[in-house]
Amino acid sequence: MLLAVDVGNTSSVIGLFDGEALAAEWRIATRYRTTDELEVVLRGLLAARQIKPDAITSGCLSTTVPPVQGAWEEVLQRVAGAAPVVIEPGVRTGVAVRVQNPREVGPDRIANAAAAVALHGAPAIVVDFGTATNFDVVADDGAFVGGAIAPGLEVSMEALFARAARLGKVELVAPPSAIGTATVDSLQSGAVYGFAGLVDGIVGRLRAELGAPDCPVVATGGLAVLLAEHCATVTAVDPQLTLVGLRLIHERVAGA
């Protein structure tokens, strides 16, 4: 079985694949843990699902948080008994990267591109709702050609609450209507419908520049389910897209 880990700035998503099937998935907070601490957490997650560690034979890692990379690499090696495939410059992912500086591109964006092409075809756009809102653009030949990066919804709302003394935190859900009749409704409207408008506006420009007005737009990330249904341009929702991309890249590297 393959243990795939996508470490983001806020959350780390762990997926356990049995062949092509995602057998288990966990989301934990990204923290600066030691290798021993990570191993305790990981083995605890596996034990809670009654999964024996010796069933894991390989690992794959994507991280946008360099300080935790070493600990994750070591713990995956301990659990799987072999060095994990780490998505980083020099790894043959199967995704051509046509941007000014390919080394700047986050490995999660490459994984998203790989999965989008495999599952939805190319050209395609991936909207990844995380700490930042990433727009990953895949050309018709399957190459990653750039995109856009906007603030994430939660980060934006936290900044608003910190700066506006009379506004308090609210639950991030869609309000009954866009016209808020109370402060809570108004904040929820601005958050949910405001970000939906941001997504539709940027996707419209990306599609126009691609020359692909009807290309698939796949939403992924922690807030994808909440926001995608309010975005007119999103054609599919796949919260596991990045994990699937890691599995595909691992298969390519391991089979090389």
C-alpha positions as CSV (number, residue, x, y, z in Angstrom):
1,M,0.0,0.0,0.0
2,L,1.1,3.6,-0.7
3,L,1.1,6.3,1.9
4,A,0.8,9.7,0.1
5,V,1.3,12.9,2.1
6,D,0.5,16.4,1.0
7,V,1.9,19.0,3.5
8,G,0.3,22.4,3.2
9,N,0.9,25.6,5.3
10,T,-2.2,25.0,7.4
11,S,-3.1,21.3,7.0
12,S,-1.4,18.1,6.1
13,V,-3.5,15.5,4.2
14,I,-2.5,11.9,4.4
15,G,-3.9,9.3,2.0
16,L,-3.5,5.5,2.0
17,F,-3.9,3.9,-1.4
18,D,-4.6,0.2,-2.0
19,G,-3.8,0.1,-5.7
20,E,-5.8,2.9,-7.3
21,A,-8.4,2.9,-4.5
22,L,-8.1,5.5,-1.7
23,A,-8.5,3.2,1.4
24,A,-8.2,5.9,4.1
25,E,-7.6,9.6,4.4
26,W,-6.7,11.9,7.3
27,R,-6.2,15.6,7.7
28,I,-4.0,16.9,10.5
29,A,-2.7,20.4,11.4
30,T,0.7,21.2,10.0
31,R,3.1,21.7,12.9
32,Y,6.9,21.5,13.4
33,R,7.0,18.1,14.9
34,T,10.1,15.9,15.3
35,T,10.3,12.6,13.4
36,D,9.5,10.7,16.6
37,E,6.4,12.8,17.2
38,L,5.2,12.4,13.6
39,E,5.7,8.7,13.9
40,V,3.6,8.5,17.0
41,V,0.8,10.5,15.2
42,L,1.0,8.4,12.0
43,R,1.0,5.0,13.7
44,G,-1.9,6.2,15.9
45,L,-3.9,7.1,12.8
46,L,-3.2,3.7,11.3
47,A,-4.0,1.8,14.5
48,A,-7.4,3.6,14.8
49,R,-8.3,2.2,11.4
50,Q,-6.8,-1.2,12.3
51,I,-4.2,-0.9,9.5
52,K,-1.0,-2.7,10.2
53,P,2.1,-0.6,9.4
54,D,3.8,-3.5,7.6
55,A,1.0,-3.3,5.0
56,I,2.6,0.0,3.8
57,T,5.3,-0.6,1.3
58,S,6.0,2.8,-0.2
59,G,5.5,6.5,0.4
60,C,5.2,9.7,-1.6
61,L,5.6,13.3,-0.3
62,S,4.7,16.8,-1.4
63,T,5.4,19.7,0.9
64,T,5.2,23.5,0.6
65,V,6.7,23.8,4.1
66,P,10.5,23.2,3.8
67,P,11.2,23.0,7.6
68,V,9.1,19.9,8.0
69,Q,10.3,18.0,4.9
70,G,13.1,16.2,6.6
71,A,11.0,14.8,9.4
72,W,8.3,13.7,7.0
73,E,10.8,12.0,4.7
74,E,12.3,10.1,7.6
75,V,9.0,9.0,9.1
76,L,7.8,7.7,5.8
77,Q,11.0,5.8,5.4
78,R,10.6,4.3,8.8
79,V,7.0,3.2,8.2
80,A,7.3,2.1,4.6
81,G,10.8,0.6,4.9
82,A,12.0,2.5,1.9
83,A,12.8,6.1,0.9
84,P,9.7,7.9,-0.3
85,V,9.3,9.6,-3.6
86,V,9.5,13.3,-2.9
87,I,8.0,15.7,-5.5
88,E,10.8,18.2,-6.1
89,P,12.9,19.6,-8.9
90,G,14.6,16.9,-10.9
91,V,11.9,14.3,-10.3
92,R,10.3,13.0,-13.5
93,T,6.7,13.7,-12.8
94,G,5.5,13.4,-16.3
95,V,4.2,17.0,-16.2
96,A,6.2,19.5,-18.3
97,V,6.6,22.9,-16.4
98,R,6.6,25.8,-18.8
99,V,7.0,28.9,-16.5
100,Q,9.8,31.4,-16.0
101,N,11.3,29.5,-13.0
102,P,10.1,25.9,-12.7
103,R,11.8,25.5,-9.3
104,E,9.4,28.0,-7.8
105,V,6.3,25.9,-8.6
106,G,4.8,24.2,-5.5
107,P,4.8,20.4,-5.8
108,D,1.1,20.3,-4.9
109,R,0.4,22.2,-8.1
110,I,2.3,19.7,-10.2
111,A,0.4,16.9,-8.5
112,N,-2.9,18.7,-9.3
113,A,-1.9,19.1,-12.9
114,A,-1.0,15.4,-13.2
115,A,-4.4,14.3,-11.7
116,A,-6.4,16.8,-13.7
117,V,-5.0,15.6,-17.0
118,A,-5.6,11.9,-16.1
119,L,-9.1,12.4,-14.8
120,H,-10.5,15.3,-16.8
121,G,-8.3,15.8,-19.8
122,A,-6.4,18.8,-21.1
123,P,-6.6,21.8,-21.2
124,A,-7.9,22.2,-17.6
125,I,-7.8,24.5,-14.7
126,V,-7.6,23.4,-11.0
127,V,-8.8,25.7,-8.2
128,D,-7.2,24.6,-5.0
129,F,-8.8,26.2,-1.9
130,G,-6.2,26.2,0.8
131,T,-4.2,28.8,2.8
132,A,-3.9,30.4,-0.6
133,T,-6.4,30.0,-3.4
134,N,-4.3,28.5,-6.3
135,F,-5.3,28.5,-9.9
136,D,-3.3,25.8,-11.7
137,V,-3.5,26.0,-15.5
138,V,-2.8,23.0,-17.7
139,A,-2.3,23.5,-21.5
140,D,-3.8,21.2,-24.1
141,D,-0.6,19.2,-24.2
142,G,-0.7,18.5,-20.5
143,A,2.0,21.0,-19.5
144,F,1.7,23.2,-16.4
145,V,1.8,26.7,-17.7
146,G,1.3,28.8,-14.6
147,G,-1.9,30.3,-13.2
148,A,-2.8,32.7,-10.4
149,I,-2.5,32.8,-6.6
150,A,-5.0,34.7,-4.4
151,P,-5.4,34.8,-0.6
152,G,-7.3,32.0,0.9
153,L,-10.8,32.5,2.3
154,E,-9.9,31.7,5.9
155,V,-6.7,33.9,5.8
156,S,-8.7,36.8,4.3
157,M,-11.4,36.5,7.0
158,E,-8.9,36.3,9.8
159,A,-7.3,39.5,8.5
160,L,-10.7,41.2,8.4
161,F,-11.5,40.2,12.0
162,A,-8.1,41.3,13.2
163,R,-8.5,44.8,11.7
164,A,-12.2,45.5,12.3
165,A,-12.9,45.9,16.0
166,R,-16.6,45.4,15.7
167,L,-16.6,42.4,13.5
168,G,-16.4,38.9,15.1
169,K,-15.6,35.5,13.7
170,V,-18.5,33.7,12.0
171,E,-19.1,30.2,10.7
172,L,-18.1,29.9,7.1
173,V,-21.3,28.8,5.5
174,A,-23.5,30.2,2.8
175,P,-26.1,32.7,4.2
176,P,-29.8,32.5,3.2
177,S,-29.4,35.3,0.7
178,A,-26.7,37.6,-0.7
179,I,-28.4,40.6,0.9
180,G,-27.4,40.2,4.5
181,T,-29.9,41.6,7.1
182,A,-27.6,41.1,10.0
183,T,-23.9,41.4,10.5
184,V,-23.3,37.6,10.5
185,D,-25.3,37.2,7.3
186,S,-23.4,40.1,5.7
187,L,-20.0,38.6,6.6
188,Q,-21.0,35.2,5.3
189,S,-22.3,36.7,2.1
190,G,-19.1,38.6,1.5
191,A,-17.0,35.6,2.3
192,V,-18.8,32.9,0.3
193,Y,-20.3,34.8,-2.6
194,G,-17.4,37.2,-2.7
195,F,-14.9,34.4,-3.2
196,A,-17.2,32.6,-5.6
197,G,-17.1,35.8,-7.7
198,L,-13.3,36.0,-7.4
199,V,-13.0,32.4,-8.7
200,D,-15.4,33.0,-11.6
201,G,-13.7,36.2,-12.6
202,I,-10.2,34.7,-12.6
203,V,-11.3,31.5,-14.3
204,G,-12.9,33.5,-17.1
205,R,-9.7,35.3,-17.8
206,L,-7.6,32.1,-17.7
207,R,-10.0,30.3,-20.0
208,A,-9.9,33.3,-22.5
209,E,-6.1,33.3,-22.5
210,L,-6.0,29.5,-22.9
211,G,-8.4,29.8,-25.8
212,A,-10.5,27.2,-24.1
213,P,-13.8,28.7,-23.0
214,D,-15.3,25.4,-22.0
215,C,-12.3,23.6,-20.4
216,P,-12.9,21.7,-17.2
217,V,-12.4,23.6,-13.9
218,V,-11.8,21.2,-11.0
219,A,-12.1,22.4,-7.4
220,T,-10.0,20.8,-4.7
221,G,-8.7,21.6,-1.2
222,G,-10.2,22.0,2.2
223,L,-13.0,24.5,1.3
224,A,-13.8,23.1,-2.2
225,V,-17.1,21.5,-1.1
226,L,-18.3,24.8,0.5
227,L,-17.4,27.2,-2.3
228,A,-17.6,25.2,-5.5
229,E,-21.4,25.0,-5.6
230,H,-21.5,28.8,-5.7
231,C,-19.1,29.1,-8.5
232,A,-20.6,29.2,-12.0
233,T,-17.4,28.1,-13.7
234,V,-16.5,25.0,-11.6
235,T,-17.4,21.8,-13.4
236,A,-16.1,19.2,-10.9
237,V,-15.3,18.9,-7.3
238,D,-12.5,16.5,-6.2
239,P,-11.2,17.0,-2.7
240,Q,-8.7,14.1,-3.2
241,L,-7.2,15.4,-6.5
242,T,-3.8,16.2,-5.0
243,L,-3.5,12.8,-3.4
244,V,-4.4,11.1,-6.7
245,G,-1.8,13.2,-8.4
246,L,0.8,12.0,-5.9
247,R,-0.2,8.4,-6.5
248,L,0.1,8.9,-10.3
249,I,3.5,10.5,-10.0
250,H,4.7,7.8,-7.6
251,E,3.6,5.1,-10.1
252,R,5.5,6.8,-12.8
253,V,8.7,7.3,-10.8
254,A,8.6,3.8,-9.3
255,G,8.0,2.2,-12.7
256,A,10.8,4.1,-14.4
